[in-house]
Amino acid sequence: MAISAAMVKDLRERTGLGMMDCKRALQDAGGDIEKAIEELRKSSSLKAAKKAGRTAANGLLGVLVSEDCSLGAIVEVNIETDFAAKNEKFIDFVSKVTETVFEASKSGGVEEAPSELEALRESLIQEIGENIMVRRIKTINSENRGLGYYMHGDQRRGAVVELTGPNTELAKDLAMHVVATSPMVVRPEDLPQEVLDKEREIYVSQAEESGKPADIVEKMVEGRIRKYVAEVSLLEQDFVKDPDKKVRDLLKSAGVDLVSFVRFEVGEGIEVEEEDFASEVAAQIAASDQD
């Protein structure tokens, strides 16, 4: 498979490694960027890579939580360009989607945009001239009345958390924490075994290169696994507003526990191919000069 400059650029952005290292890794992996990252982590000092998919897609989030903190909804609405995401009619559409989903969720969970929004969506596409889609929806019904949310100022990152009891200020603080730290799970035991197995495999490959004895390698690996688990488990993280406290200790002192969290970031997981027209033209000129 031919390795394009765009593929090398993408891998460099996600790993911080040199161009030739990235190109060789892609060649060895047959162009599979995730496989290339995995192999680079095994064979180099690379500890981590940016999450899959550059968040280059545009749009806005919407979030609503009822006054009694028993019902919440968070949505992601995408559009093609950042410029169009600032269009007042698009902003109004995101608000309309959020409100419609929130109202619909009063009679049960909602997993897709209500059909009455489709005509408005199609009309807006014609008017703005860009594709628009309601990409994700999550509604939460809390019998505990423990919901709280936080939306970052740019309306591109937001979270909703549910506690085992009412505590509006703490729920908001924890939602802000979730937006800032992007945890994978609530508690360590929630981590899928396959995730741990993958990390352990990578750490073993890194540790074995040190040339240390097997028993030392095992201790190194287990230490790194414990650190990784603490970093991605919300309850084990240092609270962003007071790093001297763990999130679990903060909850304990407040007399509540964390049930769940939802975190959305606009465009996460969507890969958008960036076209470098200048390089493309230069390549075409170089090719024509050789003819």
Phi and psi restraints in degrees (value plus and minus 20) as a CYANA .aco file:
   2 ALA   PHI     -91.8   -51.8
   2 ALA   PSI     112.5   152.5
   3 ILE   PHI    -117.1   -77.1
   3 ILE   PSI      94.2   134.2
   4 SER   PHI    -103.3   -63.3
   4 SER   PSI     141.7   181.7
   5 ALA   PHI     -83.0   -43.0
   5 ALA   PSI     -53.6   -13.6
   6 ALA   PHI     -85.0   -45.0
   6 ALA   PSI     -57.7   -17.7
   7 MET   PHI     -85.9   -45.9
   7 MET   PSI     -62.9   -22.9
   8 VAL   PHI     -83.7   -43.7
   8 VAL   PSI     -63.3   -23.3
   9 LYS   PHI     -80.8   -40.8
   9 LYS   PSI     -63.1   -23.1
  10 ASP   PHI     -81.6   -41.6
  10 ASP   PSI     -65.1   -25.1
  11 LEU   PHI     -86.6   -46.6
  11 LEU   PSI     -58.2   -18.2
  12 ARG   PHI     -82.5   -42.5
  12 ARG   PSI     -62.2   -22.2
  13 GLU   PHI     -84.7   -44.7
  13 GLU   PSI     -53.0   -13.0
  14 ARG   PHI    -107.1   -67.1
  14 ARG   PSI     -37.3     2.7
  15 THR   PHI    -139.4   -99.4
  15 THR   PSI     -47.4    -7.4
  16 GLY   PHI      59.1    99.1
  16 GLY   PSI     -11.3    28.7
  17 LEU   PHI    -108.4   -68.4
  17 LEU   PSI     149.4   189.4
  18 GLY   PHI     -88.1   -48.1
  18 GLY   PSI     139.7   179.7
  19 MET   PHI     -80.2   -40.2
  19 MET   PSI     -66.2   -26.2
  20 MET   PHI     -88.1   -48.1
  20 MET   PSI     -57.2   -17.2
  21 ASP   PHI     -81.0   -41.0
  21 ASP   PSI     -63.3   -23.3
  22 CYS   PHI     -87.4   -47.4
  22 CYS   PSI     -61.0   -21.0
  23 LYS   PHI     -84.2   -44.2
  23 LYS   PSI     -64.3   -24.3
  24 ARG   PHI     -82.7   -42.7
  24 ARG   PSI     -61.7   -21.7
  25 ALA   PHI     -82.5   -42.5
  25 ALA   PSI     -60.8   -20.8
  26 LEU   PHI     -86.8   -46.8
  26 LEU   PSI     -59.4   -19.4
  27 GLN   PHI     -83.2   -43.2
  27 GLN   PSI     -64.7   -24.7
  28 ASP   PHI     -84.7   -44.7
  28 ASP   PSI     -51.0   -11.0
  29 ALA   PHI    -113.3   -73.3
  29 ALA   PSI     -12.6    27.4
  30 GLY   PHI      44.3    84.3
  30 GLY   PSI       8.0    48.0
  31 GLY   PHI      68.3   108.3
  31 GLY   PSI     -21.1    18.9
  32 ASP   PHI    -102.1   -62.1
  32 ASP   PSI      86.9   126.9
  33 ILE   PHI     -86.7   -46.7
  33 ILE   PSI     -56.6   -16.6
  34 GLU   PHI     -87.4   -47.4
  34 GLU   PSI     -59.6   -19.6
  35 LYS   PHI     -86.2   -46.2
  35 LYS   PSI     -58.7   -18.7
  36 ALA   PHI     -82.3   -42.3
  36 ALA   PSI     -62.6   -22.6
  37 ILE   PHI     -82.7   -42.7
  37 ILE   PSI     -63.7   -23.7
  38 GLU   PHI     -80.5   -40.5
  38 GLU   PSI     -64.6   -24.6
  39 GLU   PHI     -88.9   -48.9
  39 GLU   PSI     -56.6   -16.6
  40 LEU   PHI     -84.1   -44.1
  40 LEU   PSI     -58.1   -18.1
  41 ARG   PHI     -86.2   -46.2
  41 ARG   PSI     -53.0   -13.0
  42 LYS   PHI     -93.3   -53.3
  42 LYS   PSI     -56.0   -16.0
  43 SER   PHI    -123.2   -83.2
  43 SER   PSI     -18.8    21.2
  44 SER   PHI    -161.0  -121.0
  44 SER   PSI    -195.1  -155.1
  45 SER   PHI    -103.1   -63.1
  45 SER   PSI     -14.7    25.3
  46 LEU   PHI     -81.8   -41.8
  46 LEU   PSI     101.7   141.7
  47 LYS   PHI    -116.1   -76.1
  47 LYS   PSI     -49.6    -9.6
  48 ALA   PHI    -179.1  -139.1
  48 ALA   PSI     145.4   185.4
  49 ALA   PHI    -154.6  -114.6
  49 ALA   PSI     135.7   175.7
  50 LYS   PHI     -80.4   -40.4
  50 LYS   PSI     129.9   169.9
  51 LYS   PHI     -80.5   -40.5
  51 LYS   PSI     132.5   172.5
  52 ALA   PHI     -74.5   -34.5
  52 ALA   PSI     114.4   154.4
  53 GLY   PHI      64.9   104.9
  53 GLY   PSI      93.6   133.6
  54 ARG   PHI     -88.2   -48.2
  54 ARG   PSI     116.4   156.4
  55 THR   PHI    -104.1   -64.1
  55 THR   PSI      43.6    83.6
  56 ALA   PHI    -114.3   -74.3
  56 ALA   PSI     -31.6     8.4
  57 ALA   PHI     -87.2   -47.2
  57 ALA   PSI     130.7   170.7
  58 ASN   PHI    -132.4   -92.4
  58 ASN   PSI     148.1   188.1
  59 GLY   PHI     124.8   164.8
  59 GLY   PSI    -182.0  -142.0
  60 LEU   PHI    -163.8  -123.8
  60 LEU   PSI     138.9   178.9
  61 LEU   PHI    -122.8   -82.8
  61 LEU   PSI     136.6   176.6
  62 GLY   PHI    -152.5  -112.5
  62 GLY   PSI     122.9   162.9
  63 VAL   PHI    -165.6  -125.6
  63 VAL   PSI     121.1   161.1
  64 LEU   PHI    -160.4  -120.4
  64 LEU   PSI     120.3   160.3
  65 VAL   PHI    -152.5  -112.5
  65 VAL   PSI     115.3   155.3
  66 SER   PHI     -85.2   -45.2
  66 SER   PSI     138.3   178.3
  67 GLU   PHI     -80.0   -40.0
  67 GLU   PSI     -53.6   -13.6
  68 ASP   PHI    -107.7   -67.7
  68 ASP   PSI     -13.6    26.4
  69 CYS   PHI      40.8    80.8
  69 CYS   PSI      10.0    50.0
  70 SER   PHI    -124.0   -84.0
  70 SER   PSI     -34.5     5.5
  71 LEU   PHI    -160.0  -120.0
  71 LEU   PSI     113.6   153.6
  72 GLY   PHI    -160.8  -120.8
  72 GLY   PSI     134.3   174.3
  73 ALA   PHI    -165.1  -125.1
  73 ALA   PSI     117.9   157.9
  74 ILE   PHI    -154.0  -114.0
  74 ILE   PSI     115.5   155.5
  75 VAL   PHI    -153.6  -113.6
  75 VAL   PSI     134.5   174.5
  76 GLU   PHI    -142.2  -102.2
  76 GLU   PSI     106.3   146.3
  77 VAL   PHI    -140.3  -100.3
  77 VAL   PSI     104.5   144.5
  78 ASN   PHI    -124.1   -84.1
  78 ASN   PSI     130.1   170.1
  79 ILE   PHI    -163.0  -123.0
  79 ILE   PSI     145.2   185.2
  80 GLU   PHI     -92.1   -52.1
  80 GLU   PSI     -61.1   -21.1
  81 THR   PHI    -143.8  -103.8
  81 THR   PSI     135.2   175.2
  82 ASP   PHI     -84.6   -44.6
  82 ASP   PSI     -55.4   -15.4
  83 PHE   PHI     -80.0   -40.0
  83 PHE   PSI     -66.7   -26.7
  84 ALA   PHI     -89.0   -49.0
  84 ALA   PSI     -47.5    -7.5
  85 ALA   PHI     -85.6   -45.6
  85 ALA   PSI     -37.2     2.8
  86 LYS   PHI    -112.5   -72.5
  86 LYS   PSI     -23.0    17.0
  87 ASN   PHI     -83.9   -43.9
  87 ASN   PSI     110.8   150.8
  88 GLU   PHI     -79.8   -39.8
  88 GLU   PSI     -54.9   -14.9
  89 LYS   PHI     -91.7   -51.7
  89 LYS   PSI     -52.6   -12.6
  90 PHE   PHI     -89.1   -49.1
  90 PHE   PSI     -62.5   -22.5
  91 ILE   PHI     -79.4   -39.4
  91 ILE   PSI     -62.9   -22.9
  92 ASP   PHI     -84.0   -44.0
  92 ASP   PSI     -56.5   -16.5
  93 PHE   PHI     -85.0   -45.0
  93 PHE   PSI     -61.6   -21.6
  94 VAL   PHI     -80.6   -40.6
  94 VAL   PSI     -61.6   -21.6
  95 SER   PHI     -83.8   -43.8
  95 SER   PSI     -60.8   -20.8
  96 LYS   PHI     -84.2   -44.2
  96 LYS   PSI     -62.9   -22.9
  97 VAL   PHI     -80.7   -40.7
  97 VAL   PSI     -67.2   -27.2
  98 THR   PHI     -79.8   -39.8
  98 THR   PSI     -67.7   -27.7
  99 GLU   PHI     -85.0   -45.0
  99 GLU   PSI     -60.5   -20.5
 100 THR   PHI     -86.5   -46.5
 100 THR   PSI     -63.3   -23.3
 101 VAL   PHI     -83.4   -43.4
 101 VAL   PSI     -62.9   -22.9
 102 PHE   PHI     -80.8   -40.8
 102 PHE   PSI     -66.5   -26.5
 103 GLU   PHI     -84.3   -44.3
 103 GLU   PSI     -61.8   -21.8
 104 ALA   PHI     -85.2   -45.2
 104 ALA   PSI     -50.3   -10.3
 105 SER   PHI     -93.2   -53.2
 105 SER   PSI     -31.2     8.8
 106 LYS   PHI     -86.2   -46.2
 106 LYS   PSI     -43.5    -3.5
 107 SER   PHI    -126.0   -86.0
 107 SER   PSI      -7.8    32.2
 108 GLY   PHI     123.8   163.8
 108 GLY   PSI     148.7   188.7
 109 GLY   PHI     -81.7   -41.7
 109 GLY   PSI     125.6   165.6
 110 VAL   PHI    -140.4  -100.4
 110 VAL   PSI     107.5   147.5
 111 GLU   PHI    -133.7   -93.7
 111 GLU   PSI     -33.7     6.3
 112 GLU   PHI    -164.6  -124.6
 112 GLU   PSI     142.9   182.9
 113 ALA   PHI     -82.8   -42.8
 113 ALA   PSI     112.3   152.3
 114 PRO   PHI     -75.4   -35.4
 114 PRO   PSI     123.1   163.1
 115 SER   PHI     -81.2   -41.2
 115 SER   PSI     -46.5    -6.5
 116 GLU   PHI     -87.1   -47.1
 116 GLU   PSI     -31.8     8.2
 117 LEU   PHI    -104.9   -64.9
 117 LEU   PSI     -34.4     5.6
 118 GLU   PHI     -84.3   -44.3
 118 GLU   PSI     -63.4   -23.4
 119 ALA   PHI     -82.5   -42.5
 119 ALA   PSI     -60.5   -20.5
 120 LEU   PHI     -86.2   -46.2
 120 LEU   PSI     -60.5   -20.5
 121 ARG   PHI     -81.5   -41.5
 121 ARG   PSI     -67.2   -27.2
 122 GLU   PHI     -84.6   -44.6
 122 GLU   PSI     -58.3   -18.3
 123 SER   PHI     -84.0   -44.0
 123 SER   PSI     -60.4   -20.4
 124 LEU   PHI     -89.2   -49.2
 124 LEU   PSI     -55.4   -15.4
 125 ILE   PHI     -79.6   -39.6
 125 ILE   PSI     -64.5   -24.5
 126 GLN   PHI     -84.8   -44.8
 126 GLN   PSI     -58.5   -18.5
 127 GLU   PHI     -95.1   -55.1
 127 GLU   PSI     -64.9   -24.9
 128 ILE   PHI    -103.4   -63.4
 128 ILE   PSI     -50.9   -10.9
 129 GLY   PHI      66.1   106.1
 129 GLY   PSI      -1.9    38.1
 130 GLU   PHI    -153.1  -113.1
 130 GLU   PSI     131.6   171.6
 131 ASN   PHI     -88.3   -48.3
 131 ASN   PSI     121.6   161.6
 132 ILE   PHI    -151.8  -111.8
 132 ILE   PSI     115.1   155.1
 133 MET   PHI    -164.4  -124.4
 133 MET   PSI     125.0   165.0
 134 VAL   PHI    -106.3   -66.3
 134 VAL   PSI      83.9   123.9
 135 ARG   PHI    -103.7   -63.7
 135 ARG   PSI     -65.6   -25.6
 136 ARG   PHI    -159.7  -119.7
 136 ARG   PSI     126.5   166.5
 137 ILE   PHI    -160.1  -120.1
 137 ILE   PSI     116.9   156.9
 138 LYS   PHI    -161.7  -121.7
 138 LYS   PSI     106.2   146.2
 139 THR   PHI    -135.8   -95.8
 139 THR   PSI     126.7   166.7
 140 ILE   PHI    -151.0  -111.0
 140 ILE   PSI     106.2   146.2
 141 ASN   PHI    -129.2   -89.2
 141 ASN   PSI      96.2   136.2
 142 SER   PHI    -132.5   -92.5
 142 SER   PSI      86.5   126.5
 143 GLU   PHI     -85.7   -45.7
 143 GLU   PSI     -41.7    -1.7
 144 ASN   PHI     -98.0   -58.0
 144 ASN   PSI     -31.0     9.0
 145 ARG   PHI      33.1    73.1
 145 ARG   PSI      24.8    64.8
 146 GLY   PHI    -137.4   -97.4
 146 GLY   PSI       4.7    44.7
 147 LEU   PHI    -101.9   -61.9
 147 LEU   PSI     127.7   167.7
 148 GLY   PHI    -173.7  -133.7
 148 GLY   PSI     136.4   176.4
 149 TYR   PHI    -162.6  -122.6
 149 TYR   PSI     143.8   183.8
 150 TYR   PHI    -163.7  -123.7
 150 TYR   PSI     115.6   155.6
 151 MET   PHI    -143.2  -103.2
 151 MET   PSI     105.5   145.5
 152 HIS   PHI     -86.2   -46.2
 152 HIS   PSI     134.9   174.9
 153 GLY   PHI     -76.4   -36.4
 153 GLY   PSI     -51.5   -11.5
 154 ASP   PHI    -102.1   -62.1
 154 ASP   PSI     -21.6    18.4
 155 GLN   PHI      41.8    81.8
 155 GLN   PSI       7.1    47.1
 156 ARG   PHI    -130.5   -90.5
 156 ARG   PSI     -33.3     6.7
 157 ARG   PHI    -155.1  -115.1
 157 ARG   PSI     110.8   150.8
 158 GLY   PHI    -175.4  -135.4
 158 GLY   PSI     143.2   183.2
 159 ALA   PHI    -171.5  -131.5
 159 ALA   PSI     132.9   172.9
 160 VAL   PHI    -146.9  -106.9
 160 VAL   PSI     113.6   153.6
 161 VAL   PHI    -142.0  -102.0
 161 VAL   PSI     133.7   173.7
 162 GLU   PHI    -142.3  -102.3
 162 GLU   PSI     106.6   146.6
 163 LEU   PHI    -122.4   -82.4
 163 LEU   PSI     147.4   187.4
 164 THR   PHI     -99.0   -59.0
 164 THR   PSI     -21.9    18.1
 165 GLY   PHI    -182.7  -142.7
 165 GLY   PSI     146.0   186.0
 166 PRO   PHI     -84.5   -44.5
 166 PRO   PSI     108.4   148.4
 167 ASN   PHI    -187.5  -147.5
 167 ASN   PSI      60.8   100.8
 168 THR   PHI     -77.5   -37.5
 168 THR   PSI     -65.7   -25.7
 169 GLU   PHI     -86.4   -46.4
 169 GLU   PSI     -63.3   -23.3
 170 LEU   PHI     -86.7   -46.7
 170 LEU   PSI     -60.8   -20.8
 171 ALA   PHI     -81.3   -41.3
 171 ALA   PSI     -61.1   -21.1
 172 LYS   PHI     -85.5   -45.5
 172 LYS   PSI     -63.8   -23.8
 173 ASP   PHI     -81.1   -41.1
 173 ASP   PSI     -61.7   -21.7
 174 LEU   PHI     -90.2   -50.2
 174 LEU   PSI     -54.1   -14.1
 175 ALA   PHI     -84.4   -44.4
 175 ALA   PSI     -59.9   -19.9
 176 MET   PHI     -83.3   -43.3
 176 MET   PSI     -61.7   -21.7
 177 HIS   PHI     -79.7   -39.7
 177 HIS   PSI     -64.5   -24.5
 178 VAL   PHI     -81.9   -41.9
 178 VAL   PSI     -61.4   -21.4
 179 VAL   PHI     -81.8   -41.8
 179 VAL   PSI     -60.1   -20.1
 180 ALA   PHI     -93.7   -53.7
 180 ALA   PSI     -58.3   -18.3
 181 THR   PHI    -125.2   -85.2
 181 THR   PSI     -37.1     2.9
 182 SER   PHI      30.9    70.9
 182 SER   PSI      39.6    79.6
 183 PRO   PHI     -87.6   -47.6
 183 PRO   PSI     137.8   177.8
 184 MET   PHI    -107.0   -67.0
 184 MET   PSI     -60.1   -20.1
 185 VAL   PHI    -160.4  -120.4
 185 VAL   PSI     147.8   187.8
 186 VAL   PHI     -93.2   -53.2
 186 VAL   PSI     -71.4   -31.4
 187 ARG   PHI    -152.1  -112.1
 187 ARG   PSI     138.3   178.3
 188 PRO   PHI     -73.0   -33.0
 188 PRO   PSI     -59.5   -19.5
 189 GLU   PHI     -88.7   -48.7
 189 GLU   PSI     -29.9    10.1
 190 ASP   PHI    -102.1   -62.1
 190 ASP   PSI     -32.7     7.3
 191 LEU   PHI     -88.1   -48.1
 191 LEU   PSI     108.6   148.6
 192 PRO   PHI     -81.0   -41.0
 192 PRO   PSI     121.8   161.8
 193 GLN   PHI     -80.8   -40.8
 193 GLN   PSI     -55.0   -15.0
 194 GLU   PHI     -85.1   -45.1
 194 GLU   PSI     -50.9   -10.9
 195 VAL   PHI     -87.3   -47.3
 195 VAL   PSI     -65.4   -25.4
 196 LEU   PHI     -83.8   -43.8
 196 LEU   PSI     -61.1   -21.1
 197 ASP   PHI     -81.9   -41.9
 197 ASP   PSI     -60.9   -20.9
 198 LYS   PHI     -84.8   -44.8
 198 LYS   PSI     -65.9   -25.9
 199 GLU   PHI     -83.7   -43.7
 199 GLU   PSI     -61.3   -21.3
 200 ARG   PHI     -82.6   -42.6
 200 ARG   PSI     -61.0   -21.0
 201 GLU   PHI     -80.2   -40.2
 201 GLU   PSI     -62.4   -22.4
 202 ILE   PHI     -87.3   -47.3
 202 ILE   PSI     -65.0   -25.0
 203 TYR   PHI     -84.8   -44.8
 203 TYR   PSI     -55.9   -15.9
 204 VAL   PHI     -82.3   -42.3
 204 VAL   PSI     -65.3   -25.3
 205 SER   PHI     -81.8   -41.8
 205 SER   PSI     -61.1   -21.1
 206 GLN   PHI     -87.1   -47.1
 206 GLN   PSI     -64.1   -24.1
 207 ALA   PHI     -89.0   -49.0
 207 ALA   PSI     -55.5   -15.5
 208 GLU   PHI     -84.7   -44.7
 208 GLU   PSI     -48.4    -8.4
 209 GLU   PHI     -88.4   -48.4
 209 GLU   PSI     -35.8     4.2
 210 SER   PHI     -93.2   -53.2
 210 SER   PSI     -37.0     3.0
 211 GLY   PHI      57.4    97.4
 211 GLY   PSI     -10.3    29.7
 212 LYS   PHI     -98.1   -58.1
 212 LYS   PSI     140.0   180.0
 213 PRO   PHI     -79.3   -39.3
 213 PRO   PSI     137.2   177.2
 214 ALA   PHI     -78.1   -38.1
 214 ALA   PSI     -59.4   -19.4
 215 ASP   PHI     -88.0   -48.0
 215 ASP   PSI     -53.7   -13.7
 216 ILE   PHI     -90.2   -50.2
 216 ILE   PSI     -61.4   -21.4
 217 VAL   PHI     -78.1   -38.1
 217 VAL   PSI     -63.8   -23.8
 218 GLU   PHI     -81.5   -41.5
 218 GLU   PSI     -62.5   -22.5
 219 LYS   PHI     -85.7   -45.7
 219 LYS   PSI     -59.2   -19.2
 220 MET   PHI     -81.3   -41.3
 220 MET   PSI     -64.9   -24.9
 221 VAL   PHI     -84.5   -44.5
 221 VAL   PSI     -66.3   -26.3
 222 GLU   PHI     -84.8   -44.8
 222 GLU   PSI     -55.2   -15.2
 223 GLY   PHI     -84.4   -44.4
 223 GLY   PSI     -62.0   -22.0
 224 ARG   PHI     -87.9   -47.9
 224 ARG   PSI     -57.2   -17.2
 225 ILE   PHI     -83.2   -43.2
 225 ILE   PSI     -64.9   -24.9
 226 ARG   PHI     -80.3   -40.3
 226 ARG   PSI     -61.2   -21.2
 227 LYS   PHI     -85.6   -45.6
 227 LYS   PSI     -62.1   -22.1
 228 TYR   PHI     -82.1   -42.1
 228 TYR   PSI     -66.8   -26.8
 229 VAL   PHI     -79.2   -39.2
 229 VAL   PSI     -62.4   -22.4
 230 ALA   PHI     -85.4   -45.4
 230 ALA   PSI     -54.1   -14.1
 231 GLU   PHI     -91.8   -51.8
 231 GLU   PSI     -51.6   -11.6
 232 VAL   PHI    -123.0   -83.0
 232 VAL   PSI     -24.9    15.1
 233 SER   PHI    -119.5   -79.5
 233 SER   PSI      99.9   139.9
 234 LEU   PHI     -74.0   -34.0
 234 LEU   PSI     -66.0   -26.0
 235 LEU   PHI     -84.9   -44.9
 235 LEU   PSI     -44.5    -4.5
 236 GLU   PHI    -113.0   -73.0
 236 GLU   PSI     -23.6    16.4
 237 GLN   PHI     -99.8   -59.8
 237 GLN   PSI     133.8   173.8
 238 ASP   PHI     -93.2   -53.2
 238 ASP   PSI     112.4   152.4
 239 PHE   PHI     -86.8   -46.8
 239 PHE   PSI     109.2   149.2
 240 VAL   PHI     -82.6   -42.6
 240 VAL   PSI     -51.6   -11.6
 241 LYS   PHI    -104.2   -64.2
 241 LYS   PSI     -33.8     6.2
 242 ASP   PHI    -173.8  -133.8
 242 ASP   PSI      63.3   103.3
 243 PRO   PHI     -79.9   -39.9
 243 PRO   PSI     -31.3     8.7
 244 ASP   PHI     -98.8   -58.8
 244 ASP   PSI     -28.7    11.3
 245 LYS   PHI    -136.0   -96.0
 245 LYS   PSI     120.2   160.2
 246 LYS   PHI    -101.2   -61.2
 246 LYS   PSI     133.7   173.7
 247 VAL   PHI     -79.4   -39.4
 247 VAL   PSI     -60.8   -20.8
 248 ARG   PHI     -81.7   -41.7
 248 ARG   PSI     -56.6   -16.6
 249 ASP   PHI     -89.7   -49.7
 249 ASP   PSI     -56.5   -16.5
 250 LEU   PHI     -81.9   -41.9
 250 LEU   PSI     -64.3   -24.3
 251 LEU   PHI     -85.3   -45.3
 251 LEU   PSI     -62.4   -22.4
 252 LYS   PHI     -81.2   -41.2
 252 LYS   PSI     -63.1   -23.1
 253 SER   PHI     -87.3   -47.3
 253 SER   PSI     -45.1    -5.1
 254 ALA   PHI    -108.8   -68.8
 254 ALA   PSI     -28.6    11.4
 255 GLY   PHI      55.7    95.7
 255 GLY   PSI       4.7    44.7
 256 VAL   PHI    -153.9  -113.9
 256 VAL   PSI     149.3   189.3
 257 ASP   PHI    -147.5  -107.5
 257 ASP   PSI     147.5   187.5
 258 LEU   PHI    -118.4   -78.4
 258 LEU   PSI     107.1   147.1
 259 VAL   PHI    -109.1   -69.1
 259 VAL   PSI     -70.6   -30.6
 260 SER   PHI    -184.3  -144.3
 260 SER   PSI     148.8   188.8
 261 PHE   PHI    -165.7  -125.7
 261 PHE   PSI     134.5   174.5
 262 VAL   PHI    -149.5  -109.5
 262 VAL   PSI     109.0   149.0
 263 ARG   PHI    -146.8  -106.8
 263 ARG   PSI     105.7   145.7
 264 PHE   PHI    -136.0   -96.0
 264 PHE   PSI     122.2   162.2
 265 GLU   PHI    -154.2  -114.2
 265 GLU   PSI     108.9   148.9
 266 VAL   PHI     -75.5   -35.5
 266 VAL   PSI     106.4   146.4
 267 GLY   PHI      62.5   102.5
 267 GLY   PSI     -23.0    17.0
 268 GLU   PHI     -82.3   -42.3
 268 GLU   PSI     114.0   154.0
 269 GLY   PHI      66.3   106.3
 269 GLY   PSI     -24.8    15.2
 270 ILE   PHI    -119.5   -79.5
 270 ILE   PSI     104.4   144.4
 271 GLU   PHI    -116.0   -76.0
 271 GLU   PSI     107.5   147.5
 272 VAL   PHI    -137.6   -97.6
 272 VAL   PSI     100.1   140.1
 273 GLU   PHI     -92.2   -52.2
 273 GLU   PSI     104.4   144.4
 274 GLU   PHI    -111.7   -71.7
 274 GLU   PSI     106.3   146.3
 275 GLU   PHI    -114.8   -74.8
 275 GLU   PSI     102.8   142.8
 276 ASP   PHI    -120.9   -80.9
 276 ASP   PSI      70.6   110.6
 277 PHE   PHI     -84.8   -44.8
 277 PHE   PSI     -55.4   -15.4
 278 ALA   PHI     -82.7   -42.7
 278 ALA   PSI     -66.0   -26.0
 279 SER   PHI     -85.9   -45.9
 279 SER   PSI     -57.2   -17.2
 280 GLU   PHI     -84.3   -44.3
 280 GLU   PSI     -63.9   -23.9
 281 VAL   PHI     -84.6   -44.6
 281 VAL   PSI     -63.2   -23.2
 282 ALA   PHI     -80.6   -40.6
 282 ALA   PSI     -60.4   -20.4
 283 ALA   PHI     -85.7   -45.7
 283 ALA   PSI     -59.4   -19.4
 284 GLN   PHI     -86.1   -46.1
 284 GLN   PSI     -59.6   -19.6
 285 ILE   PHI     -84.7   -44.7
 285 ILE   PSI     -63.7   -23.7
 286 ALA   PHI     -81.8   -41.8
 286 ALA   PSI     -59.2   -19.2
 287 ALA   PHI     -87.6   -47.6
 287 ALA   PSI     -58.8   -18.8
 288 SER   PHI     -89.2   -49.2
 288 SER   PSI     -52.8   -12.8
 289 ASP   PHI     -87.3   -47.3
 289 ASP   PSI     -45.6    -5.6
 290 GLN   PHI    -102.5   -62.5
 290 GLN   PSI     -37.1     2.9
